[in-house]
């Protein structure tokens, strides 16, 4: 048997751990679905509280909550609680607080503030002994294991898994996603196959980078932009398809590489395919992540996405982008495990 060398960086090793981490997370949190259903009884509004990559996970949660569960959802502004101490009536709200460490004080303080104002709280964290887990009425503990590289990879995707279960708990018929959920780990494993060198080469030659997506994959778009910024020190603007077409499209030219993120199906795909044609006409090179064959044909480089429905595509769609960004960092002579000026746990106020 030919031995396969271990990935060269901690970030690459943690990217490769995601299929197993996703499977373990689903196994751990699915039995808690009924607890969340009971906790949320009589509450119609869902508020996601997070920062950084966890906030991008919350963007996915917001879309999924409104589309799959039929409940109004929003992203919190934690400073309303931590700086202004506003008193709100949250008795009709379920707060989903998301933090890898469960120790970011701003997130813990906001969760505690929400409870004082009448909210029920679901905590999503990788540490069952953390302050957030203790504060939450129901704690969903992701099974990513210890993440050593500073850029979040397996933390992010396991947060998406926990959010999927939490949101499905709120749906009119919980359990309708179960068949697709069972396919997620294998779909994620397939995202570890194939070369990402062409994508890394395209990004390495970019003067500027813009990322765009829409709907359920927009959180993935923002996460790809964030990973490029923090891992490769490359400023990237992440914009929705709609916002990009409302003015910023004017900045797209031959000096720009545009990253377009799309699921393999769903109502957002035709618009993203059209956007690829518009961007190409303006001279921009395109790195496509996901999409179908028609979308891929309009991109200069395409990283195939997972064979999952649009609702669950984000749980694996980010993986090829993570791999390309890790390869890009090494190509640029950077350390993807410890980007300049960053720490694993960021404290804000």
Buried (B, 14 or more C-beta within 10 A) or exposed (E): EEEEEEBEBBBBBBBBBBBBBBBBBBEBBBEBBEBBBEBBEEBEBBBBBBBBBBBBBBBBBBBBBBBBBEBBBBBBEBEEBBEEEEEBEBEEBBBBBBBBBBBBBBBBBBBBBBBEBEBBBBBBBBBBEBBBBEBBBBBBBBBBBEBEBBBBBBBBBBBBBBBBBBBBBBBEEBEEBEEBBEBBBBBBBBBBEEEBBBBBBBBBEBEBBBBBBBBBBBBBBBBBBBBBBBBBEBEBBBBBBEBBBEEEBEBBEEEBBBBBBBBBEBEBBEBBBBBBEBBBEBEBBBBBBBBBEEBBEBBBBBBBBBEBBBBBBBBBBBBBBBBBBBBBBBBBEBBBBBBEEEEBEEEEE
